[in-house]
Amino acid sequence: MSQPIVNRAGMVFGIEDIKAKIPHRYPFLMVDRIIEQSPGECVGVKNITFNEPCFLGHFPSQSIMPGVLITEAMVQTAAFVGHPPDGENFKRDIKKLFLTSINVKLHAPVIPGDRMIIKVRLIKTLGSLTKFRGEIKVDGYLVADGEFNVADTQ
């Protein structure tokens, strides 16, 4: 990765690094920054603005981030989980991973102006399947949590 033009304290990966690692682009790029990365886990940030296209119709009387996009932010953040502490091989091409199952609970709405703090932890890898656990908080309040699996298609 190239040297960033702007460095920020507490930023592990900026948006250009994120775009280099995962194939998602606007309007489906759901991670703005990775602020922590350690073996088997990471923390990402998604800033929610009123300019996001989903708010045009979801909902007209009160803009609410769709749950599927909240979940997508959690899954995209998993691409930046550091290598597990047990040395397990976790070098996978994220561009060839697909979401295979989700079990996520939504606890509170996410609205424009919110800043989602997304924590993702690797639970286990079994063959081509990897299981993660994630949680998303806004202002310290849990808005979503759950588990999901991704599969390597190679």
N, C-alpha and C positions, 0 to 999 in steps of 0.2 A: 504494500500500500504506500502511496505517496505521502510525503510530509504535509500535514494540514497547514493551510494558510493561517488559521486562527486556532490557538490552543485554549481550552477552557479547563479550569481547575475541576477535578472530579469527573472529567469526561474520558472514558476508556475508548469508545468509538463514537465518532460524529456521523452526521448524515451521509457524507461522502463514503466513509468506510462501510456504512450499512448498505448503501446502494451497490457497493462493489461486492458485497457478500451474498445478498439475497436478490432474487429476480424481481421482486415487487416494485411497482412504481405508482405514482399518483394516479388515481385516488385510493389505491389499496396498499400503500406503504404505511404501516401502522406503528412504526417505531421511529422516534426522532433522535434518540441518543441512548447509548449504553453507559451507565455510570458506575457499575461495579461488575467485575468478573473474577470468579475464583473457581477452583476445581469443582465441577459438578453443578455450578449455579451461576446466575447473573441477574442483574437488575437493569431494566430499561425504563425509558420515559416516553410517554406520548402526550403531547399538549393538544387539548381539544379546542378548536376554534369554530366560531359560527360559520366560517367560510367552507367547511367541509360539505361536500355535495349531499351527504345523507341527511342533512338538516333541512333540505328544501321541502321534504314531505314527511319527516319522521320526528315529531308530529307537528302539525301547523300551530297548535295552541301552546305547546311546550316542546322545545327541541330536546330530543333524547337520543343519545348514541345507541344505535342498534346493537343488541347483545351479540350478534354474530361478528360484528366488527371489534367489539371488546375482546371476544375470544380470539379473533385473528391476531390482535396485538400480542396476546399471550403466546400464541404459537410462533409468531415471527421472532419474538424475543428469545425463544429457545434456540434459535440459530447461533446465538452468541454465548451459550453455556460453555464454560471452560472444561478442559479435559478432566474426567473423574479422578479422584485422588488415588484410586486403586490401580491406575495405569491402564485401565480398560481402553481398548482402541475405540476412539470416538471421532476419528477423522473421516467425516462423511461429506460428500458434495451436497450442500444444502439445496442446490438447484435440482437435485434428483430425489428429494424427499417429499412425501405426500402425507397429509393428515389422514389417518385411518380411523380414529375414534376420538370422541370427546365426551367428557362428563363434567360439565362446568355449570356452576350455580351462579346466578346473578342475584346480588343482594340489595343493590341500590342503583338508581339511575345515574348515568354519566351525562353531564350537560356541558354546553360551551363555557369555556373559562376554566374547566377542570384540568388538572394535571394528573394523569394516571401514572402511578409508580408500579411497575410490573416486575414481580419477582418470580423467577422460574428455576426449578431444581430438577436435575436428572434423577430419576428413581432407579431405572435399570435398563440395560440393553440386552436383548435376547435375539441373536441372529440379526436379521435386517430390521427388527422392530425396536424402537426406543420409546420408553415411557417417561413422561415429565409430570411434575406437579407445579401449578402456578397459582399466584394470587395477585390481584390488582387492588390497590388502595388509592383513594383520593382524600387528601387532607387527613390521612391516618385512619380513615374508615374503609373497611373492606367492602368493595363493590362487586367483586367476582372472585371465585376460586374453583379449582378443580383439577382433574387429570386429563391428559390427552396422550395419544400415541402417534408417532410418525413412522413411516416405513421407507426404506431405501429401495428404489426401483431398479437398481443395477443388477 
